[in-house]
Amino acid sequence: MKARVTVTLKNGVLDPQGKAIEGALASLGVPGVAGVRQGKVFDIDLTHSQAGEAEAALKEACEKLLANTVIENYRIELVA
């Protein structure tokens, strides 16, 4: 089974890297960019055959390592 975990900053948390990317896009002449928030994506291969077990393992991984839950949200998507 494969999964994708997306980690993003919570609303209200300053995102200096996103601001730097926004400025770089503007300096490159990319039109219409009103804001950028950056995040992380993890593509994970799992040996679990049950979706519930996979989600529980991924939630534990997010809570312990992949996300700083004080300032970040995470979303788990099971692919197959």
N, C-alpha and C positions, 0 to 999 in steps of 0.2 A: 504494500500500500504506500502511496505517496501523499505527502501533505505539503502545504505552503503555509508558513506562518509570517504574517506581516505585522511589524512593530512600528508604531508611529507615536510621536509626542502627543500628549494630551493637549486639548485646547487650553490656551492661556499660558502654556509653557513657552518661553522664548526659544527660538530656533535660529541661532546665528549662522549655521551652515545653510539653512534654507534661504536666509537673507543674502548670503554671499552668492548663492546660485542665482537668485533673482537678479542681483546686480550684474553678474556675469552675463546672463541672458540679455539684459538690457544693453550692455556694452557691445554685445555681438549683433545687436540690431534685431533681435527676435521680438516681433510685435505682439501686443495683447497679453503679456504676462502680468497679472495683477498681484500674484503672491506665490511663494513656493514653501512647502513644508517637506522636509526630507524624512526618510525612514529606513527601515531595514527589511529585507525579505530573506527568509530561510526556506530552501527547498529541502525536504527531509524524506528519506526513504525509511520506511518502518517495516518490521517483521510481523506486526499485529495483523490478524485477519478480521477482527471485529472492530467496527467503527468506534464503538464506545470505549474500548480499551485504548485505541489509538488516540482518541481525543483526550482521555484522562492522562496518558503519558505525555502528550504534547502540552497540556495545561500545566503539568508539573514542571516540564522543561522551561516553559515560559516564566513561571513564577520563581523558579530557582536560578535561571541563568539568562535566558534569551531576552527578557524585558526587565527594565527597572520599573516595577509597577507603581512607584510613587509618581513618576513623571511620564510613563509611557502606557499606551493601550496596545493590546495585541488581538489579532484575528486569526483563527485557525480554519483552514480549508482543506478538507480531505479530497484528493484528486482521484484516486482509484484504489 
